[in-house]
Structure formats: C-alpha cells, structure tokens
C-alpha cells in the first residue's frame, strides 16, 4: 500500500466584530463558512474581533453568539476574543521590528486624505523621535501577490499599489491585518470563507503571513448582499438585526443566496434539518465570479 497523503484537517472560522448585532449579510457569511467546514468534515471556530473599542457596542458580542446559537451555527472549541491576545500581537511586532520589516509613521488622517488608502511611504526614511505618537507600518516591496480564490478565481495584486499598511495604530490599537494573521495561525485555520468586499485584504495578509513565516490558508470570497441602490448590507448602512425567533425563513433565503435550490417544504423542517440539507447540497459553483447579490432577488 502507498503512503497516505498528508492532508491537514480542515479548520474554518467566522470572525465577527462586535460593532452591532448580526444582519442578513453577516448571517450569509457565517452560514457559508459553517457549511463549507461541515461539508469537509472539518472544525468551525468563532473568533470575536474585539480590538477596536471605539467602534464596539455594549453586549454586541453576546448578541452575536446568541444569534449564531438560534440559527443552529454551533461552533467547536471556545470562542477566541482578540482583546485577550495583546501579548501575542506584541511578540509578533517585536519580531518584525528586529528584522527591520516595520517602521514608525506619524502621518495624520488629514495628511493621508484623498490617497484612497494607498500609503505613499512618507515616513519610510524619516527619523521619528520615540516619544512622538506613531503607528507601525509594514515595509512592502514591489512583489506581485497571486493566489487562487475558490469563488473569484485567479487573483493578482501588486503590493506597491496597496502601499505599506498599518499593523499598530497611532492610538495604540492593533490593526485588523495583524490580529487576523496571528490568530488564524494560532488557531490553525486552513480555510477562510468571507465576503468579497475584503478581497484586497487577502494579498496584504498573504504577504504578512510570509513575513511571519506562517503557512497560507485557502481563501474563498463570497458575493456580498446588497440592496437595490447598490449599498452593501452592513452595520454602517444600518442593516437590521436578524430576528431571534423563527430563524427558518432567513436560513432558506441564505441558502438561496448561494445558488442552492431548497425545496419549499424544507421551510417546515427544523433548523437542524435545514442545516443538514445545506451541508449535503453545499457547492460554491453557482457563486463563481459573482461580486454581489441583490437582497430583493432572493
């Protein structure tokens, strides 16, 4: 008999920010990552990205976990709270500083206005007084980052068009790009299913993973749910919270968003039976290449 293939176990995750309760768009993202994990007989983790206190709402984390439970999306292992992970983030920053991969940046929001998020390297070669308030940016090169997205297909980004990005903010808070890479590695995440609205975060994360000597997860970016005016369903756009009673209609609607075709009678089944149907019929094929799905079309 030949040797068995050394295939790592599937570990997926859903990582909401407690800036408000779950809305339909975030339910779709949670359900997609859950179904993909269960269809691959893998683990599904929940991580709370609570590293930006000014944007967070009281008790939002509890509301999110309650909603996931009501919709049958039961996670494996304990919920990881990023607010407990500052020591790991500091250790990674120290390692990058020792390797001269970071530099301090004193730029203000006003100075960077109008640059569309691409940092032009103002502080790359400036001398910064240690007592000056400053953030920490990752020094990026002209490398081309390429990856195969399971839904959006072949992707290619030039790092210099993304700019050196912040890993620790001037106000002392850790940046999303840093925390997500460290915690995906810490939790052994192998597959990431999330919205296409943050597709351009992936090349940044792939590059940072390389700088930290981490393995790369496999990515799939699902279409975002939008209203007919083109606005994405989001907390910033005041998307309503999903109801915590009778979750079945929204679950059917979410399955339809994936291009699946649940039978009408499935609506009469239990939450667990709806999820079992979703796992059995799960496929990303009908979402291939799609960037958005109009909510009113579901």
N, C-alpha and C positions, 0 to 999 in steps of 0.2 A: 504494500500500500504506500502511496505517496504521502509526503508530509502535508499536514493540514495548513491551509492558508492562515497567516497571522493577521486576521482582520480584527481591528479593535471594536469593542462593543459600541453600539450607538448610544450616545448621550445627547439629548436635546435640552432646550431650555426656553422659558418665557421670562422676560426681564422687564416688567413694567416700572414706570416711575410713579411714585405716589403723589402726583400733582393733581389728582382727581380720580373719581370712580371710573370703572371700565365703561366704554361706549361700544357701539356695534363694531367699529373699525378695529378696536383693540381686542374684542372678542374673536373676530375673524383671525387676527394674528395669533392669538392664544390657541384657538382650535386647530389652525393649520400646523403649528409646531407640535401640538399634542398628537394629532392624528398621524403625522409623519413619524414621530417617535414610536408610537404604539404599533403602527403598520410594520415597522422594522424590528419589533420586539425589543425596543430599547427603553431606556430610562427617560423620564421627563422631569426636569427640575424647574423650580421657580426661584427667581432671584429678584429682590427688591432693590431697584437702583435709587436709593435714598441718599444721594450725596450732594444734593442741591437744595438745602433747607429753604431758601427764599421762594422757591417755586412749589414747595410741597404743601399739601393741605392736611390739617389735623385729621387723624383717623382714616386717611385715604388708603393706607396700606391694609388696614383691617377690612375696609370695604372691598378692596380688590380681591383679597383672599376669600372673603365670604362669597363674592360673585363667582369666582372660579369653582368653589365648592358646590354652589347651587346648580351650576351648569355641568356638573359631573367631571370637571377637569381636575382630578386628584393627582397631586404631584408626588414624586418619590423623594425620600430624604427630607431633611429640614430645609426650610426657606433660608436662603443666604441674604443677609442685609449688608449692603455695601457700607453703611455707616459704621460697621464693626471691623472694617478691613483697612483702616488707615495705616497700620504698621506694614502691611504687605505693599501698599502703594508707595510708602516712603522708601522701603527697601529697593523697589524697582527704580525709583527716581535716583537714588544714591548710586546704583549700579550704572545707570545711563550717564550720570554726571562724571563718574570715574572714567568712563570710556569716552568722554568728551562728545557725547551724542546729543546733549542738551545745551541750551544757552538761555540766559535770563533776558526777559523782554519787559520793558517799561512802557510800551505803547498803550495809549488810551483808546477807548472806543471811538472817540471823536476823530483821532488821527487815522483810524482804520476804516472810517465810514466811506462807503462807496467802492470798496475793493472786492465786493461780492465774496467775502470770506477767504480770499486768497492772500496770504501774508507775503509781502514783497521782500522780507528779510532786513527790515530797517535796523534791527538790533543785532544782527549776526556778528558784526565785528566791533560793536560799541563796547566801551568799558562801563560796566554798571557798578555803582557803589553798593556793597552788600546791604546797607541799611535802606536803600531805596525800595519801595514796594515794586515787586516784579513778578511776572509769571515765568514759567519754564516752557520753552518750545523745543520740539524735536527737530533736529537738523536733518532735512531731507535732501536727497540728491536728484539727479535727473533721470532716475531709473523709471522704466516702464513696468507697471504692475499689471499682470494679466492673470485672470482666473476664469474658471468655467462655472457660471451660475446655473443651478439646476432648472431654473424657470426662465431667466432672462438671457441665457446663452453665454457666448464668449464675451468677455469684458476686458477692456484695456484702458488704463489710465496713466498719464504721465504725472509723476509725483510733483514736478515743478509747476504744473498747472493747479495743483491743490495747495501748495505752499507749506512752509513749516507750521505745524499745528501745535496748539497748546496742550500740555499734559498736566500742568498745575496752574490754576488761575491766580491772578494778582491778589484776589481776595482770600487766597489760601485754600480754596476748594479744589478738589481733584476733578480733572476733566473726564468726561464720558469716555473718550478714546482710551485713556489709560486704564480706568477702572474695568471697562468691559473686557479688555485683552487679558488683564491679570486674572480676573475672576473666571473667564471662560477656560483659561489654562488650569487654574486651581481646581475647578470642578470637573475637569476632564472632558469638556464639551467637544463633541466631534462633528455635530451638525447644527447649523443655525438656520432657522426659518423665520423671516421677519419681513417688514414692509419694504417695498421698492423705494420709498421716499428717503431711505437712508442708504441706498446703494453706494453712493460716493463715500460713505464712511468705510466701506469694506477695503478699498486699497490702502487707506490710512492704517487700518487695523492689521492688514497683512504685513505691511512694512514694519509696524511697531512690533508685531509678533516676531519677525525676523531679527530685529534689533535686540529683543529679549531672549532669543534662542528658543522660542516656543514653536510647537507644531501648528499647522494651519487647519482650522475646521473647514468643513464643506458648507457652502452657502447656497441658500435659495431665497430669493426676494419675491414675495407675493405681491400682486397688484393691490393698490390702496383703494379703499372705499371712498367714493366722492359723492357729493351732491351734484345736482344738475348744473349748478353755477360753477362747477369745476373745483370748488373748495374741498379739500380732504376732510373727512370726518376726524376731528381731533378735539382735544380738550381746549386748545386755544381758540377753536372755532365754535366752542360751546355745544359740542355734540352731547346729546342727552345720555344720561347713565342708562345702562341696560337694566330692565326690571329684574327684581329678585323673586318674583313669583311667575309661575308658568313659563319656564325657560324654553319650552319645546319649539314654539313658532320661530324664535330668533335662531335657534340651532339649525332648523331646517333652512332658514334664509341664508345662514352662513355656509351650509353645505352647498347650496345653490351657487353661492359666490365663487366656489372652487370649480364650477363647471360640472359638478356632480348632479345627478338627476334622482333625488329621493322620491319614492312613491308617495302619493298623497296620504295613504293610510299610515305612513310612518309617523305622521303628526300625532296619532293616537297612542303611540308607544311610549315607553318610559324613557327618561334621559339616558339611562344606561344602554337601552336597546338602540336608541338613535346613534349614540357614540359607537356601538359595535358595528352598526351598518356603515358609519363613516369610515371606520378603520378597514373594514372589509373592501370597501369600494374606493379607498383613497388613491388618488392619482394627481400628479401635477401637470399632466399632459394638456389639459384644457386651459390652463393658465399660461402656457408657454408664450413668452414675449409680451404679455399684457402688462400695462403700467397702471391702469385704473379700471375700476368697475363702478358704474353708476348705481347708487343705492336704490333709486326708484325703478331700476330694471330688474330687481331681484324679486 
